[in-house]
Amino acid sequence: MRYLNGRRYYTIGEVAEATGVSSQTVRDWERLGRVAALRTAGGHRLFSDDALRMVSDQAARSRRRRVSGREPSAPGSADVNWELASTGARLRAAREDHGLSQAELASRVGISRSVLSALERGIYGASAHVFSKIAEVLGIPMSSLAPARPTGQYLMRAGQRPETLLGRGVRWLELAAPGHSMAPALLLTAPGADSGGFMTLTRENFVTVLDGTFQVRLSGQDDWITLEPGDSLVLAPGQAHAWRNPSRDQPAKALWVEQLAAPLAPDGAVGRPEAGETRGTGPRD
């Protein structure tokens, strides 16, 4: 046990012992964004009292499921469970299309094979960080993991928006079909939700807050940038960042737009897509 700024923190071993789960399980839950941890200068995880309670609650739910003989399921309504299962099926299809085993993809993403298996079966929802890392490893934009929809479409009604449910109360609603020079989307986050870690963008992105409060932290900076409704931020290509909704009781909504068109060549012609790149797809984190 350690004390930082007068607050008590626990090591991963202490959390595992107190809750009756393995240290690897705690690591997996932290990578999935189901529990938050501080990192020391040496990279060791430290968990607060609140984090300890979250692990304890999840461990208790897992034990109840094992006793009842039921497979773990995602929390919430049947619609939420179906969305997680649908997302998991798309993750599996993308992995198989790239000829990777679960062990190979999990190793490249930095999670265990059992966690990837749970994601593909819809048991868990991945954090935005893990979801974007999977897309990055597979070399595809995040929108390629969204539900299928017509291409070459200019008009999209509200009820047609492809929606991806991520972990910890994060939803991603795409606002345009593929085939255009930009990929606008709505990022909806529950109180306290976050990206689950730093993400690296390969292209320029623009974000503006519509409701609630967002905080963004850029790599190499200690302070969080607070964005209120109407505030905007441009993220440069290659800029690693993390985001969160700091509110305890208010959801937040942001408009997120990724630049997709290739830069103009000196003669004014649009450059060709790079090898292996599919133009006109959605956000890639």
Stockholm file with secondary structure:
# STOCKHOLM 1.0

chainA/1-285         MRYLNGRRYYTIGEVAEATGVSSQTVRDWERLGRVAALRTAGGHRLFSDDALRMVSDQAARSRRRRVSGREPSAPGSADVNWELASTGARLRAAREDHGLSQAELASRVGISRSVLSALERGIYGASAHVFSKIAEVLGIPMSSLAPARPTGQYLMRAGQRPETLLGRGVRWLELAAPGHSMAPALLLTAPGADSGGFMTLTRENFVTVLDGTFQVRLSGQDDWITLEPGDSLVLAPGQAHAWRNPSRDQPAKALWVEQLAAPLAPDGAVGRPEAGETRGTGPRD
#=GR chainA/1-285 SS CEEETTEEEEEHHHHHHHHTSCHHHHHHHHHTTSSCCEECTTCCEEECHHHHHHHHHHHHHHHHHHHHTCCCCCSSCHHHHHHHHHHHHHHHHHHHHTTCCHHHHHHHHTSCHHHHHHHHTTSSCCCHHHHHHHHHHHTCCGGGGSCCCCSSCCCCCGGGCCEEEETTTEEEEECSCSSSSEEEEEEEECTTCBCSSCEECSSCEEEEEEESCEEEEETTCSSCEEECTTCEEEECTTCEEEEECCCSSCCEEEEEEEECSCCBCTTSCBCCCCTTCCTTCCCCC
#=GC SS_cons         CEEETTEEEEEHHHHHHHHTSCHHHHHHHHHTTSSCCEECTTCCEEECHHHHHHHHHHHHHHHHHHHHTCCCCCSSCHHHHHHHHHHHHHHHHHHHHTTCCHHHHHHHHTSCHHHHHHHHTTSSCCCHHHHHHHHHHHTCCGGGGSCCCCSSCCCCCGGGCCEEEETTTEEEEECSCSSSSEEEEEEEECTTCBCSSCEECSSCEEEEEEESCEEEEETTCSSCEEECTTCEEEECTTCEEEEECCCSSCCEEEEEEEECSCCBCTTSCBCCCCTTCCTTCCCCC
//
